[in-house]
């Protein structure tokens, strides 16, 4: 079953959703400031079972803080979007 990873970046206020086979999540390692499976000072990587579950997390925890949610342009090309400030922008492939 495919898993999804949400990269939560506190410094940029951008969350990026990735698939579990994305090159950006290969060899994920926790650092002093970035967590894996949890959030730390600069953010972290959170795992979800579905895109819907990740988006619900974003909407309930970060959207009101004027964060941006986007899908990775490498691993999720077919359904790219940016969401933030209450709007959705679709990108051409």
Secondary structure by P-SEA (a helix, b strand, c coil): cbbbbbbccccccbbbbbccccccccccccccccccccccccbbbbbbccaaaaaaaaaacccccbbbbbccccccccccccccccbbbbbcc
